[in-house]
Amino acid sequence: MTEPSDDHVVCKICRRQVSKYTCPTCNLPYCSLTCFRSPAHADCSETFYKNEIQRDVGANTNLKAEERLKMMEMLKKFEEIENDGDDDDDDGLAERFEGIDLDNTDELWSRLTPAERTKFLNAVADPSSELAQSLLASEEFDSSPWWEAHVEPDLLMLEVPTTLHPRISRA
């Protein structure tokens, strides 16, 4: 019996397919996104998504007050959707997130319950889900790309006095 070559390593999660990928955290060979997200690999995939969110949020350390308010509104909406009218939860979002530094993703993450973390990761993983769509709908996006932005005509053409640049002669 011959050993499988390095080109044909079987997925260590489902053990059915040939692995195409390797987990960047634990170096486990896996075949698909389904296997990467599987409960058997949840520690690595959750860490991966957490790091990506931290990297994304950390890329803009100068959050404005308006962005902080939007973040709080999104978190409140997330809690409302999660509770679905369950009013007997005394551990409210406002109490848990009171005085929190929204720039500190570790602190934000640590204040979420395990169920909230899972729900949030699922929403991030599936942008077409109802929860993700609801969260995205609560955010106001500028629908016009930067290249179509209106520029005042006065800013497009500047008159430069001829004393500041030499005349170009036509030869």
C-alpha positions as CSV (number, residue, x, y, z in Angstrom):
1,M,0.0,0.0,0.0
2,T,1.4,3.4,-1.0
3,E,1.3,6.5,1.1
4,P,-0.7,9.4,-0.3
5,S,1.5,12.0,-1.9
6,D,1.6,15.6,-0.5
7,D,-0.5,16.6,-3.5
8,H,-3.4,14.4,-2.3
9,V,-3.7,15.1,1.5
10,V,-7.2,14.2,2.7
11,C,-9.2,16.9,4.6
12,K,-8.6,16.3,8.3
13,I,-12.1,17.6,9.1
14,C,-14.5,15.7,6.9
15,R,-12.0,13.0,5.8
16,R,-13.8,12.7,2.5
17,Q,-12.3,15.2,0.1
18,V,-8.8,16.1,-0.9
19,S,-7.7,19.2,1.0
20,K,-7.1,22.3,-1.0
21,Y,-6.3,24.7,1.9
22,T,-4.4,24.8,5.2
23,C,-5.7,26.6,8.3
24,P,-3.3,29.6,9.0
25,T,-3.7,29.1,12.7
26,C,-3.3,25.3,13.3
27,N,-2.0,24.2,9.8
28,L,-4.8,21.7,9.6
29,P,-5.6,20.7,5.9
30,Y,-9.2,21.3,5.0
31,C,-11.2,21.1,1.7
32,S,-13.8,23.8,1.9
33,L,-15.3,26.8,3.7
34,T,-17.9,24.4,5.2
35,C,-15.1,22.4,6.8
36,F,-13.3,25.5,8.0
37,R,-16.4,26.7,9.7
38,S,-17.4,23.3,11.1
39,P,-17.8,22.9,14.9
40,A,-14.8,20.6,15.0
41,H,-12.7,23.6,13.8
42,A,-14.6,26.4,15.7
43,D,-11.7,27.5,17.8
44,C,-9.6,28.5,14.8
45,S,-12.4,29.9,12.7
46,E,-13.7,32.0,15.5
47,T,-10.2,33.3,16.2
48,F,-9.7,34.0,12.5
49,Y,-13.0,36.0,12.3
50,K,-12.2,37.9,15.5
51,N,-8.8,38.8,14.2
52,E,-10.2,40.0,10.9
53,I,-12.8,42.2,12.7
54,Q,-10.1,43.6,15.0
55,R,-7.9,44.3,12.0
56,D,-10.7,46.0,10.2
57,V,-11.8,48.1,13.2
58,G,-8.2,48.7,14.2
59,A,-7.3,50.1,10.8
60,N,-9.3,53.2,11.6
61,T,-8.2,54.2,15.1
62,N,-9.6,57.7,14.7
63,L,-13.3,56.9,15.0
64,K,-15.4,60.0,15.1
65,A,-18.2,60.6,17.7
66,E,-20.7,60.0,14.9
67,E,-19.2,56.7,14.1
68,R,-19.3,55.7,17.7
69,L,-23.0,56.5,17.9
70,K,-23.6,54.5,14.8
71,M,-21.7,51.6,16.3
72,M,-23.8,51.8,19.5
73,E,-27.0,51.9,17.4
74,M,-25.9,48.8,15.5
75,L,-25.1,47.0,18.7
76,K,-28.5,48.0,20.1
77,K,-30.3,46.8,16.9
78,F,-28.3,43.6,17.1
79,E,-29.5,43.0,20.7
80,E,-33.1,43.8,19.7
81,I,-33.0,41.3,16.9
82,E,-31.4,38.8,19.2
83,N,-33.9,39.2,21.9
84,D,-36.9,39.2,19.6
85,G,-39.1,40.7,22.3
86,D,-37.6,38.8,25.2
87,D,-38.0,41.5,27.9
88,D,-36.9,39.4,30.9
89,D,-33.2,39.8,30.1
90,D,-31.9,42.1,32.8
91,D,-28.4,42.2,31.4
92,G,-29.1,44.9,28.9
93,L,-26.8,46.1,26.2
94,A,-26.6,49.6,27.6
95,E,-25.5,48.3,31.0
96,R,-22.9,45.9,29.6
97,F,-21.5,48.5,27.1
98,E,-21.6,51.5,29.4
99,G,-18.3,53.4,29.4
100,I,-16.7,51.0,26.9
101,D,-14.0,52.2,24.6
102,L,-15.3,51.4,21.1
103,D,-11.7,51.5,19.7
104,N,-10.9,48.5,21.9
105,T,-12.1,45.4,20.0
106,D,-11.0,43.0,22.7
107,E,-13.2,44.8,25.2
108,L,-16.1,44.9,22.8
109,W,-15.7,41.2,22.1
110,S,-15.3,40.2,25.7
111,R,-18.6,41.9,26.7
112,L,-20.6,39.9,24.1
113,T,-22.2,36.6,25.4
114,P,-21.1,33.4,23.6
115,A,-24.5,33.3,21.9
116,E,-24.1,36.9,20.7
117,R,-20.6,36.1,19.4
118,T,-21.9,33.2,17.4
119,K,-24.7,35.2,16.0
120,F,-22.4,38.0,15.1
121,L,-19.9,35.7,13.4
122,N,-22.7,34.0,11.5
123,A,-23.9,37.4,10.3
124,V,-20.4,38.4,9.2
125,A,-20.0,35.0,7.5
126,D,-23.3,35.2,5.6
127,P,-23.9,38.8,4.5
128,S,-27.2,37.7,2.8
129,S,-28.7,36.5,6.1
130,E,-31.7,38.4,7.6
131,L,-29.6,39.6,10.6
132,A,-26.8,40.9,8.4
133,Q,-29.2,42.6,6.1
134,S,-31.0,44.2,9.0
135,L,-27.7,45.5,10.5
136,L,-26.5,46.8,7.1
137,A,-29.9,48.5,6.5
138,S,-29.4,50.4,9.7
139,E,-26.2,51.9,8.4
140,E,-26.3,54.8,6.0
141,F,-24.0,54.3,3.1
142,D,-23.0,56.8,0.5
143,S,-24.2,55.1,-2.7
144,S,-22.1,57.2,-5.1
145,P,-18.5,56.2,-5.7
146,W,-15.8,58.7,-5.2
147,W,-15.1,59.1,-9.0
148,E,-18.7,60.3,-9.5
149,A,-18.6,62.8,-6.7
150,H,-19.6,66.3,-7.6
151,V,-16.6,68.7,-7.7
152,E,-17.1,72.4,-7.8
153,P,-16.1,73.8,-11.2
154,D,-13.9,76.5,-9.6
155,L,-11.8,73.8,-8.0
156,L,-11.1,72.1,-11.3
157,M,-9.4,74.9,-13.1
158,L,-6.9,77.2,-11.4
159,E,-5.6,80.3,-13.1
160,V,-1.8,80.4,-12.6
161,P,-0.3,83.8,-13.3
162,T,2.2,83.7,-16.1
163,T,4.8,85.2,-13.8
164,L,4.9,81.9,-11.9
165,H,5.6,79.7,-14.9
166,P,7.6,80.4,-18.1
167,R,5.8,80.6,-21.4
168,I,6.1,77.6,-23.5
169,S,7.0,78.4,-27.1
170,R,5.8,76.4,-29.9
171,A,8.7,75.2,-31.9
